[in-house]
């Protein structure tokens, strides 16, 4: 990945239609007659109705939400410096239900990380203490933790559009009013958009380990990041990291232990806490013999 800010290319998944002879995939096929039987894919599209119709596939390079009702492709744009990113944008298909959740819920529960203004966490979360979770994947574990602790707000930061839509959909279906989603670079979020001592906690679960040595500089848990994040933590706030990549766990322990504003709540790694749900990804790693390490540190008063 280059140092230039990259944006994830995503598009809405649509029911697949058979390709006509001599036509490329995605090209329009001739209209069928009124008496022609509908294939299962067309029946599904009709069942989805307006939701699927509103989730039209944009052309390559076009924004998915040009009307501003959903997350922007590159919210910070050219406002901030170019630098090496710790995240890897992925091309993914956004399902009609995910796109629908984004269009309906983003204006209320979403925020683009543009770096231009501070987020009033007290207003955004209706007075709840707020934990920042960086990298929530598809959001299943985040939704479980939010359900188990409804008095704590969770601000999930990610760049994966399908995961953003999935988490917002989970929040709505399960009546979780303590979840908000931030779209973009966590560094800009911490540095430009969150006030000092405004967070009750920080969670980084299974970040990209960047296993190749030449890519270690892209890992999120670095001294500069930890020092910045610590300034946004209130006294007593917890930093909780987890990884199944042994060399990265060692780096996390070294970096967190070296930050003078943090103290380890355990002699070394922490026992796996019950409040961190077992994710599908983690389960697959355990099946392969991976060892998961948790690290729990506290912001000194």
DOTOR-191883 format. One record per residue (C-alpha): residue in one letter; residue number from 1; x negated, y negated, z. Coordinates in steps of 0.05 Angstrom, whole numbers. Layout:
% DOTOR-191883
<'A', NUM, <X, Y, Z>>
...
//
This chain:
% DOTOR-191883
<'X', 1, <0, 0, 0>>
<'X', 2, <-26, -69, -17>>
<'X', 3, <-34, -126, 31>>
<'X', 4, <20, -165, -4>>
<'X', 5, <88, -161, 30>>
<'X', 6, <126, -107, -5>>
<'X', 7, <201, -99, -6>>
<'X', 8, <236, -32, -5>>
<'X', 9, <272, -16, -70>>
<'X', 10, <339, 13, -51>>
<'X', 11, <402, 26, -89>>
<'X', 12, <470, 52, -73>>
<'X', 13, <483, 125, -85>>
<'X', 14, <541, 137, -132>>
<'X', 15, <576, 201, -153>>
<'X', 16, <535, 231, -208>>
<'X', 17, <567, 239, -276>>
<'X', 18, <544, 286, -331>>
<'X', 19, <496, 254, -380>>
<'X', 20, <521, 246, -451>>
<'X', 21, <479, 272, -509>>
<'X', 22, <426, 222, -529>>
<'X', 23, <440, 176, -469>>
<'X', 24, <394, 160, -410>>
<'X', 25, <415, 174, -339>>
<'X', 26, <455, 116, -312>>
<'X', 27, <480, 92, -380>>
<'X', 28, <554, 82, -389>>
<'X', 29, <591, 142, -417>>
<'X', 30, <652, 137, -462>>
<'X', 31, <718, 128, -426>>
<'X', 32, <760, 190, -419>>
<'X', 33, <833, 194, -439>>
<'X', 34, <888, 189, -388>>
<'X', 35, <903, 263, -396>>
<'X', 36, <831, 286, -386>>
<'X', 37, <820, 323, -320>>
<'X', 38, <775, 286, -271>>
<'X', 39, <711, 321, -249>>
<'X', 40, <700, 329, -173>>
<'X', 41, <652, 269, -173>>
<'X', 42, <705, 224, -203>>
<'X', 43, <757, 249, -154>>
<'X', 44, <710, 232, -97>>
<'X', 45, <699, 162, -125>>
<'X', 46, <774, 152, -128>>
<'X', 47, <781, 176, -56>>
<'X', 48, <729, 127, -33>>
<'X', 49, <768, 72, -68>>
<'X', 50, <747, 1, -57>>
<'X', 51, <688, 22, -14>>
<'X', 52, <653, 59, -70>>
<'X', 53, <674, 8, -122>>
<'X', 54, <643, -49, -82>>
<'X', 55, <578, -11, -75>>
<'X', 56, <556, -20, -148>>
<'X', 57, <487, 1, -167>>
<'X', 58, <445, -62, -178>>
<'X', 59, <396, -66, -235>>
<'X', 60, <323, -56, -218>>
<'X', 61, <296, -120, -186>>
<'X', 62, <365, -147, -168>>
<'X', 63, <383, -156, -95>>
<'X', 64, <432, -106, -65>>
<'X', 65, <470, -160, -28>>
<'X', 66, <466, -223, -72>>
<'X', 67, <522, -256, -34>>
<'X', 68, <482, -255, 31>>
<'X', 69, <529, -207, 66>>
<'X', 70, <474, -156, 79>>
<'X', 71, <400, -151, 95>>
<'X', 72, <353, -189, 48>>
<'X', 73, <300, -153, 8>>
<'X', 74, <244, -197, 33>>
<'X', 75, <271, -242, 88>>
<'X', 76, <205, -276, 107>>
<'X', 77, <187, -288, 34>>
<'X', 78, <127, -334, 28>>
<'X', 79, <138, -368, 95>>
<'X', 80, <82, -329, 128>>
<'X', 81, <12, -304, 113>>
<'X', 82, <-4, -244, 72>>
<'X', 83, <-35, -189, 113>>
<'X', 84, <-39, -114, 119>>
<'X', 85, <28, -84, 138>>
<'X', 86, <38, -28, 187>>
<'X', 87, <101, -3, 153>>
<'X', 88, <110, 33, 86>>
<'X', 89, <171, 12, 47>>
<'X', 90, <208, 71, 18>>
<'X', 91, <253, 78, -42>>
<'X', 92, <319, 107, -18>>
<'X', 93, <391, 116, -38>>
<'X', 94, <442, 78, 2>>
<'X', 95, <507, 116, 8>>
<'X', 96, <573, 81, -3>>
<'X', 97, <590, 87, 71>>
<'X', 98, <523, 56, 90>>
<'X', 99, <532, -1, 41>>
<'X', 100, <602, -12, 66>>
<'X', 101, <578, -15, 139>>
<'X', 102, <524, -65, 120>>
<'X', 103, <572, -110, 82>>
<'X', 104, <623, -111, 138>>
<'X', 105, <579, -110, 200>>
<'X', 106, <515, -145, 180>>
<'X', 107, <544, -216, 188>>
<'X', 108, <561, -200, 260>>
<'X', 109, <508, -150, 284>>
<'X', 110, <450, -161, 235>>
<'X', 111, <394, -211, 230>>
<'X', 112, <341, -221, 176>>
<'X', 113, <271, -234, 202>>
<'X', 114, <256, -297, 164>>
<'X', 115, <212, -328, 217>>
<'X', 116, <247, -395, 212>>
<'X', 117, <286, -398, 277>>
<'X', 118, <289, -366, 346>>
<'X', 119, <341, -314, 362>>
<'X', 120, <383, -330, 423>>
<'X', 121, <383, -260, 453>>
<'X', 122, <429, -280, 509>>
<'X', 123, <483, -302, 460>>
<'X', 124, <468, -246, 410>>
<'X', 125, <477, -192, 463>>
<'X', 126, <529, -226, 506>>
<'X', 127, <484, -232, 567>>
<'X', 128, <454, -162, 567>>
<'X', 129, <380, -150, 579>>
<'X', 130, <349, -131, 513>>
<'X', 131, <301, -76, 492>>
<'X', 132, <266, -81, 425>>
<'X', 133, <260, -16, 387>>
<'X', 134, <212, -18, 328>>
<'X', 135, <225, 34, 274>>
<'X', 136, <290, 71, 288>>
<'X', 137, <295, 114, 226>>
<'X', 138, <367, 134, 213>>
<'X', 139, <388, 110, 282>>
<'X', 140, <415, 173, 314>>
<'X', 141, <370, 170, 375>>
<'X', 142, <381, 95, 382>>
<'X', 143, <456, 105, 382>>
<'X', 144, <450, 159, 436>>
<'X', 145, <408, 114, 481>>
<'X', 146, <456, 56, 471>>
<'X', 147, <515, 101, 490>>
<'X', 148, <479, 125, 552>>
<'X', 149, <462, 54, 575>>
<'X', 150, <517, 7, 551>>
<'X', 151, <494, -50, 597>>
<'X', 152, <428, -55, 560>>
<'X', 153, <424, -85, 490>>
<'X', 154, <381, -52, 437>>
<'X', 155, <352, -94, 381>>
<'X', 156, <330, -44, 328>>
<'X', 157, <278, -70, 279>>
<'X', 158, <267, -33, 213>>
<'X', 159, <259, -43, 138>>
<'X', 160, <296, 20, 116>>
<'X', 161, <363, -3, 88>>
<'X', 162, <398, 65, 91>>
<'X', 163, <378, 72, 164>>
<'X', 164, <403, 2, 179>>
<'X', 165, <471, 18, 148>>
<'X', 166, <473, 86, 183>>
<'X', 167, <459, 55, 252>>
<'X', 168, <511, 1, 243>>
<'X', 169, <562, 54, 222>>
<'X', 170, <545, 97, 283>>
<'X', 171, <553, 36, 328>>
<'X', 172, <622, 21, 300>>
<'X', 173, <647, 93, 301>>
<'X', 174, <624, 104, 373>>
<'X', 175, <647, 36, 399>>
<'X', 176, <576, 14, 416>>
<'X', 177, <575, -62, 424>>
<'X', 178, <504, -65, 450>>
<'X', 179, <467, -51, 384>>
<'X', 180, <439, -103, 337>>
<'X', 181, <395, -94, 276>>
<'X', 182, <336, -137, 254>>
<'X', 183, <311, -130, 182>>
<'X', 184, <238, -143, 167>>
<'X', 185, <169, -148, 198>>
<'X', 186, <165, -136, 273>>
<'X', 187, <103, -180, 278>>
<'X', 188, <141, -241, 252>>
<'X', 189, <200, -224, 296>>
<'X', 190, <157, -223, 359>>
<'X', 191, <114, -282, 341>>
<'X', 192, <164, -330, 311>>
<'X', 193, <234, -310, 332>>
<'X', 194, <232, -284, 404>>
<'X', 195, <219, -328, 464>>
<'X', 196, <165, -312, 515>>
<'X', 197, <187, -263, 570>>
<'X', 198, <253, -251, 535>>
<'X', 199, <251, -175, 528>>
<'X', 200, <267, -123, 581>>
<'X', 201, <229, -70, 543>>
<'X', 202, <194, -46, 480>>
<'X', 203, <202, 22, 447>>
<'X', 204, <159, 49, 391>>
<'X', 205, <178, 121, 376>>
<'X', 206, <139, 162, 324>>
<'X', 207, <110, 105, 283>>
<'X', 208, <73, 121, 219>>
<'X', 209, <7, 152, 243>>
<'X', 210, <-31, 132, 180>>
<'X', 211, <-75, 194, 188>>
<'X', 212, <-130, 177, 139>>
<'X', 213, <-187, 140, 172>>
<'X', 214, <-188, 84, 120>>
<'X', 215, <-115, 71, 137>>
<'X', 216, <-123, 67, 213>>
<'X', 217, <-123, -9, 208>>
<'X', 218, <-50, -4, 187>>
<'X', 219, <-28, 29, 252>>
<'X', 220, <21, -13, 291>>
<'X', 221, <-8, -1, 360>>
<'X', 222, <-70, -46, 357>>
<'X', 223, <-99, -93, 410>>
<'X', 224, <-72, -155, 374>>
<'X', 225, <-2, -127, 369>>
<'X', 226, <0, -104, 441>>
<'X', 227, <-25, -172, 466>>
<'X', 228, <29, -208, 425>>
<'X', 229, <84, -161, 447>>
<'X', 230, <64, -168, 520>>
<'X', 231, <77, -243, 518>>
<'X', 232, <149, -229, 498>>
<'X', 233, <160, -180, 556>>
<'X', 234, <190, -202, 622>>
<'X', 235, <154, -181, 686>>
<'X', 236, <171, -108, 700>>
<'X', 237, <191, -93, 628>>
<'X', 238, <172, -24, 602>>
<'X', 239, <132, -7, 540>>
<'X', 240, <149, 63, 517>>
<'X', 241, <112, 96, 459>>
<'X', 242, <116, 167, 433>>
<'X', 243, <78, 204, 378>>
<'X', 244, <65, 275, 356>>
<'X', 245, <-1, 256, 323>>
<'X', 246, <-57, 272, 373>>
<'X', 247, <-109, 222, 348>>
<'X', 248, <-57, 166, 347>>
<'X', 249, <-35, 184, 418>>
<'X', 250, <-107, 176, 441>>
<'X', 251, <-111, 108, 407>>
<'X', 252, <-45, 86, 438>>
<'X', 253, <-70, 106, 507>>
<'X', 254, <-136, 69, 497>>
<'X', 255, <-104, 5, 470>>
<'X', 256, <-48, 1, 521>>
<'X', 257, <-95, 16, 579>>
<'X', 258, <-141, -40, 556>>
<'X', 259, <-86, -93, 557>>
<'X', 260, <-95, -129, 624>>
<'X', 261, <-21, -149, 629>>
<'X', 262, <2, -77, 627>>
<'X', 263, <-4, -20, 677>>
<'X', 264, <5, 54, 664>>
<'X', 265, <60, 86, 705>>
<'X', 266, <24, 153, 700>>
<'X', 267, <-48, 176, 706>>
<'X', 268, <-50, 188, 631>>
<'X', 269, <7, 210, 586>>
<'X', 270, <78, 209, 615>>
<'X', 271, <124, 270, 621>>
<'X', 272, <177, 268, 567>>
<'X', 273, <234, 227, 598>>
<'X', 274, <305, 253, 595>>
<'X', 275, <331, 187, 568>>
<'X', 276, <292, 194, 503>>
<'X', 277, <335, 238, 458>>
<'X', 278, <304, 296, 419>>
<'X', 279, <308, 275, 346>>
<'X', 280, <312, 321, 286>>
<'X', 281, <243, 295, 265>>
<'X', 282, <214, 312, 333>>
<'X', 283, <246, 380, 333>>
<'X', 284, <215, 396, 266>>
<'X', 285, <147, 376, 293>>
<'X', 286, <155, 419, 354>>
<'X', 287, <173, 478, 310>>
<'X', 288, <107, 468, 274>>
<'X', 289, <69, 468, 340>>
<'X', 290, <59, 393, 346>>
<'X', 291, <50, 365, 416>>
<'X', 292, <89, 302, 431>>
<'X', 293, <58, 250, 477>>
<'X', 294, <98, 196, 513>>
<'X', 295, <65, 134, 542>>
<'X', 296, <102, 89, 591>>
<'X', 297, <70, 24, 614>>
<'X', 298, <99, -35, 653>>
<'X', 299, <88, -109, 645>>
<'X', 300, <54, -136, 707>>
<'X', 301, <90, -190, 746>>
//
